[in-house]
Amino acid sequence: MDRATEPITVDAEPYIARLSAQLTEAWGKTQADLALAREEIAVRARREAAKDQRINELEAALAELEAASTRP
């Protein structure tokens, strides 16, 4: 067999193991990023709900004051 056409063999196990570790790490980071994003969305939703509730309370108080007003 000619040297130029001899097959090159490589032990793929170390490469497969390294890629597997990298994939596992990337998956874990992605899951952590998603969990953080979900928590940020939940916190923002709670803040918005509290703000909306406060606005409704202030509007109701304003409506009471306007209704109680003795102005003609």
C-alpha positions in Angstrom: 0.0 0.0 0.0 1.3 3.4 -0.9 2.1 5.7 2.1 -0.1 8.5 0.8 -3.2 6.3 0.7 -2.7 4.5 4.1 -5.7 5.2 6.4 -5.1 7.4 9.4 -6.5 6.0 12.6 -7.3 8.0 15.6 -8.6 6.9 19.0 -11.9 8.8 19.1 -12.8 8.0 22.7 -10.9 11.0 24.2 -12.5 13.4 21.7 -15.9 11.9 22.3 -15.5 12.2 26.1 -14.3 15.8 25.8 -17.2 16.8 23.5 -19.6 15.0 25.8 -18.3 17.0 28.8 -18.5 20.2 26.8 -22.1 19.4 25.8 -23.0 18.6 29.4 -21.5 21.9 30.6 -23.2 23.9 27.9 -26.6 22.2 28.6 -26.2 22.9 32.4 -25.4 26.6 31.7 -28.3 26.9 29.3 -30.6 25.4 31.9 -29.3 27.8 34.6 -29.7 30.7 32.2 -33.3 29.6 31.5 -34.1 29.2 35.3 -32.7 32.7 35.9 -34.7 34.2 33.1 -37.9 32.5 34.4 -37.2 33.9 37.9 -36.6 37.4 36.5 -39.9 37.2 34.6 -41.7 36.0 37.7 -40.3 38.9 39.8 -41.2 41.4 37.1 -44.7 40.0 36.9 -45.1 40.3 40.7 -43.9 43.9 40.6 -46.2 44.8 37.8 -49.1 43.2 39.6 -48.3 45.1 42.8 -48.0 48.3 40.8 -51.3 47.7 39.0 -53.0 47.0 42.3 -51.6 50.3 43.8 -52.8 52.2 40.8 -56.2 50.7 41.1 -56.3 51.6 44.8 -55.2 55.2 44.1 -57.8 55.5 41.3 -60.5 54.2 43.7 -59.4 56.7 46.4 -59.5 59.5 43.8 -63.0 58.5 42.7 -64.2 58.5 46.3 -62.7 62.0 46.8 -64.3 63.3 43.6 -67.7 61.8 44.6 -67.5 63.3 48.1 -66.5 66.7 46.6 -69.0 69.5 47.4 -68.0 71.5 44.3 -71.0 72.4 42.1 
